[in-house]
Amino acid sequence: MRKQKPASDSFVIMTELVLPNDTNTLNNLMGGRMMHLMDIAAAIAAQKHSNRIVVTASVDNVSFRDAIRLGNVVTLQAQVTRAFSSSMEVHIDVWAEDIPSGTKMKTNEAFFTFVAVDQSGRPIDVPEVLPETPEEIKLYEGALRRRQLRLVLAGRMKPTEAQELRALFELSEK
């Protein structure tokens, strides 16, 4: 049995100020810059969990709900939700805050997958995640379905082999 680590041990908060060089011609944070920040926060969470070098394996759908404006403070919160043998799913929430107006809104949410590697770049085992709070347990329980969906969409798993997804569709047919 692999060692376990609490999900909370991987929790990361990262804060950035949106400056003119980060924005498009509408003075909104560029999507690529947002994804860059999300990748960094998620990678730090995966490193904290695994104590290893990590590489980005996949990024689920990233929706841009609301524009993040020039001068906003962006706060990213990332945490490992589940670990498989060498891969880890990381959940990220992004908040934009306009300090002068006192407003704060959630603008983005995504799941990233990282693989821990050794010095030669080969995948290496990581500790299991021990979820403790109701939210951590909910994210942990859904991670296997999300993983199987990622693998099916990437062509690395046959849909018929995705037991968690099959069970989901069987429930919806009843």
Residue pairs with C-beta under 8 A, 6 or more apart in sequence:
2 125
2 126
2 127
2 128
3 127
3 128
4 127
4 128
4 129
4 130
5 49
5 127
5 128
5 129
5 130
6 129
6 130
6 132
7 79
7 80
7 81
7 129
7 130
7 131
7 132
7 136
7 139
7 140
8 79
8 132
8 133
8 136
9 48
9 49
10 45
10 46
10 48
10 49
10 78
10 79
10 80
10 90
11 45
11 48
11 77
11 78
11 79
12 41
12 44
12 45
12 48
12 76
12 77
12 78
12 79
13 75
13 76
13 77
14 37
14 40
14 41
14 44
14 75
14 76
14 78
15 73
15 74
15 75
15 76
16 37
16 73
16 74
16 76
17 71
17 72
17 73
17 74
18 29
18 68
18 69
18 70
18 71
18 72
18 73
18 74
19 70
20 27
20 70
22 29
22 30
22 33
22 70
23 29
23 30
23 70
24 30
26 67
27 69
27 70
28 67
28 68
28 69
28 70
29 67
29 68
29 69
29 70
29 72
29 74
31 62
31 64
34 62
34 64
34 68
34 74
34 94
34 108
35 59
35 62
37 74
37 76
37 94
38 59
38 62
38 76
38 78
38 92
38 94
38 108
38 110
38 112
39 56
39 59
39 112
41 76
41 77
41 78
41 92
42 56
42 78
42 90
42 92
42 112
42 114
43 54
43 56
43 114
44 78
45 78
45 79
45 80
45 90
46 54
46 80
46 88
46 90
46 112
46 114
46 116
47 53
47 54
48 80
49 80
49 83
49 88
49 126
49 127
49 129
50 83
50 88
50 116
50 126
50 127
52 116
52 117
52 118
52 124
52 126
53 116
53 117
53 118
53 119
54 88
54 114
54 115
54 116
54 117
55 114
55 115
55 117
55 121
56 112
56 113
56 114
57 87
57 113
57 114
57 115
58 112
58 113
58 150
58 154
59 110
59 111
59 112
59 113
60 110
60 111
60 112
60 146
60 150
61 110
62 108
62 110
63 108
63 109
64 107
64 108
65 106
65 107
65 108
66 96
66 105
66 107
67 107
68 74
68 96
68 107
69 96
69 98
71 98
72 96
72 97
72 98
73 96
73 97
73 99
74 94
74 95
74 96
74 97
75 94
75 95
75 97
76 92
76 93
76 94
76 95
77 92
77 93
77 94
77 95
78 90
78 91
78 92
78 93
79 90
79 91
79 136
80 88
80 89
80 90
80 129
81 89
81 90
81 91
81 111
81 129
81 131
81 136
81 139
81 140
81 143
82 88
82 89
82 129
82 131
82 139
82 140
82 143
82 144
82 147
83 89
83 126
83 127
83 128
83 129
84 147
85 123
85 125
85 126
86 115
86 116
86 117
86 123
86 124
86 125
86 126
87 113
87 114
87 115
87 116
87 123
87 126
87 147
88 113
88 114
88 115
88 116
88 126
88 129
89 111
89 112
89 113
89 143
89 146
89 147
90 111
90 112
90 113
90 114
91 109
91 110
91 111
91 139
92 108
92 109
92 110
92 111
92 112
93 106
93 108
93 109
94 106
94 107
94 108
94 109
95 104
95 105
95 106
95 107
96 104
96 105
96 107
97 103
97 104
98 104
111 146
113 147
113 150
115 123
116 123
116 124
116 125
116 126
117 123
117 124
118 124
129 140
131 137
131 139
131 140
144 164
145 164
145 165
145 168
148 157
148 162
148 163
148 164
148 165
149 162
149 165
151 157
151 162
152 158
152 159
152 162
152 165
159 165
159 166
160 166
